[in-house]
Amino acid sequence: MTKRTNRNYTAEFKQEAVVLVIVQGHSVSKTAASLGITDKLLYNWKAKAAAEQSGASLNADERAELLGLCKENKKLRMEKEILKKASALLLKETK
């Protein structure tokens, strides 16, 4: 039986993983799988980030605005990707 070693992750890696879930709206399981970590680990990082944020908590209006801005940002990013693909197709057709 082999001994299991714990991997250490940088604070930046943890923060970016949590941002993918919280801000960009990706699912925890898919994000964890793509990063090669367990769901449990990502849930722990997410909970820790939420606990740290509670110290600098937002009021209800600020939370609602932030949530709306995050959704709008996600929508705009999707639209940008669609337009990139459409313009690439148009360029191919004109050649």
C-alpha positions as a Markdown table, in Angstrom:
| # | Residue | x | y | z |
|---|---|---|---|---|
| 1 | Met | 0.0 | 0.0 | 0.0 |
| 2 | Thr | 1.4 | 3.4 | -1.0 |
| 3 | Lys | 1.4 | 6.3 | 1.4 |
| 4 | Arg | -0.7 | 9.3 | 0.2 |
| 5 | Thr | 0.9 | 12.7 | 0.2 |
| 6 | Asn | -1.0 | 15.9 | 0.6 |
| 7 | Arg | -0.6 | 18.4 | -2.2 |
| 8 | Asn | -0.1 | 22.1 | -1.4 |
| 9 | Tyr | -1.9 | 24.7 | -3.5 |
| 10 | Thr | -1.0 | 28.3 | -3.7 |
| 11 | Ala | -3.4 | 31.0 | -2.3 |
| 12 | Glu | -3.7 | 32.3 | -5.9 |
| 13 | Phe | -4.8 | 28.9 | -7.2 |
| 14 | Lys | -7.4 | 28.6 | -4.4 |
| 15 | Gln | -8.7 | 32.1 | -5.0 |
| 16 | Glu | -9.0 | 31.6 | -8.8 |
| 17 | Ala | -10.8 | 28.3 | -8.3 |
| 18 | Val | -13.3 | 29.9 | -5.9 |
| 19 | Val | -13.8 | 32.8 | -8.4 |
| 20 | Leu | -14.7 | 30.3 | -11.1 |
| 21 | Val | -17.5 | 29.0 | -8.9 |
| 22 | Ile | -18.8 | 32.1 | -7.1 |
| 23 | Val | -18.3 | 34.9 | -9.7 |
| 24 | Gln | -18.4 | 33.1 | -13.0 |
| 25 | Gly | -21.1 | 30.6 | -12.0 |
| 26 | His | -19.4 | 27.4 | -12.9 |
| 27 | Ser | -20.5 | 24.2 | -11.0 |
| 28 | Val | -18.3 | 23.0 | -8.1 |
| 29 | Ser | -18.0 | 19.5 | -9.5 |
| 30 | Lys | -17.1 | 20.5 | -13.0 |
| 31 | Thr | -14.6 | 23.1 | -11.8 |
| 32 | Ala | -13.0 | 20.6 | -9.4 |
| 33 | Ala | -12.8 | 17.9 | -12.1 |
| 34 | Ser | -11.1 | 20.4 | -14.5 |
| 35 | Leu | -8.6 | 21.5 | -11.9 |
| 36 | Gly | -7.8 | 18.0 | -10.8 |
| 37 | Ile | -9.0 | 18.4 | -7.2 |
| 38 | Thr | -11.9 | 16.9 | -5.2 |
| 39 | Asp | -15.3 | 18.5 | -4.8 |
| 40 | Lys | -14.8 | 18.5 | -1.0 |
| 41 | Leu | -11.6 | 20.5 | -1.2 |
| 42 | Leu | -13.2 | 23.2 | -3.4 |
| 43 | Tyr | -16.3 | 23.4 | -1.1 |
| 44 | Asn | -13.9 | 24.0 | 1.8 |
| 45 | Trp | -12.1 | 26.7 | -0.1 |
| 46 | Lys | -15.4 | 28.3 | -1.0 |
| 47 | Ala | -16.7 | 28.2 | 2.6 |
| 48 | Lys | -13.4 | 29.7 | 3.8 |
| 49 | Ala | -13.7 | 32.5 | 1.2 |
| 50 | Ala | -17.3 | 33.2 | 2.3 |
| 51 | Ala | -16.2 | 33.4 | 5.9 |
| 52 | Glu | -13.5 | 35.8 | 5.1 |
| 53 | Gln | -15.9 | 37.9 | 3.1 |
| 54 | Ser | -18.4 | 38.0 | 6.0 |
| 55 | Gly | -16.0 | 40.3 | 7.8 |
| 56 | Ala | -16.4 | 42.8 | 4.9 |
| 57 | Ser | -20.0 | 42.0 | 4.3 |
| 58 | Leu | -22.3 | 43.8 | 1.9 |
| 59 | Asn | -25.8 | 45.0 | 2.6 |
| 60 | Ala | -28.7 | 43.5 | 0.8 |
| 61 | Asp | -28.8 | 46.1 | -2.0 |
| 62 | Glu | -25.0 | 45.8 | -2.6 |
| 63 | Arg | -25.3 | 42.0 | -2.8 |
| 64 | Ala | -28.2 | 42.3 | -5.3 |
| 65 | Glu | -26.3 | 44.7 | -7.4 |
| 66 | Leu | -23.2 | 42.5 | -7.3 |
| 67 | Leu | -25.2 | 39.5 | -8.3 |
| 68 | Gly | -26.8 | 41.4 | -11.1 |
| 69 | Leu | -23.4 | 42.6 | -12.4 |
| 70 | Cys | -22.0 | 39.1 | -12.2 |
| 71 | Lys | -24.8 | 37.8 | -14.3 |
| 72 | Glu | -24.5 | 40.6 | -16.8 |
| 73 | Asn | -20.8 | 40.1 | -17.0 |
| 74 | Lys | -21.3 | 36.4 | -17.7 |
| 75 | Lys | -23.9 | 37.2 | -20.4 |
| 76 | Leu | -21.6 | 39.7 | -22.1 |
| 77 | Arg | -18.7 | 37.3 | -22.1 |
| 78 | Met | -21.0 | 34.7 | -23.8 |
| 79 | Glu | -22.2 | 37.2 | -26.4 |
| 80 | Lys | -18.6 | 38.2 | -27.1 |
| 81 | Glu | -17.6 | 34.6 | -27.7 |
| 82 | Ile | -20.6 | 34.2 | -30.0 |
| 83 | Leu | -19.7 | 37.3 | -32.0 |
| 84 | Lys | -16.1 | 36.1 | -32.3 |
| 85 | Lys | -17.2 | 32.8 | -33.7 |
| 86 | Ala | -19.7 | 34.5 | -36.1 |
| 87 | Ser | -17.1 | 36.9 | -37.4 |
| 88 | Ala | -14.7 | 34.0 | -38.0 |
| 89 | Leu | -17.3 | 32.2 | -40.0 |
| 90 | Leu | -18.1 | 35.3 | -42.0 |
| 91 | Leu | -14.5 | 35.8 | -42.8 |
| 92 | Lys | -14.2 | 32.2 | -44.0 |
| 93 | Glu | -17.2 | 32.6 | -46.2 |
| 94 | Thr | -16.0 | 35.8 | -47.9 |
| 95 | Lys | -12.7 | 34.2 | -48.9 |
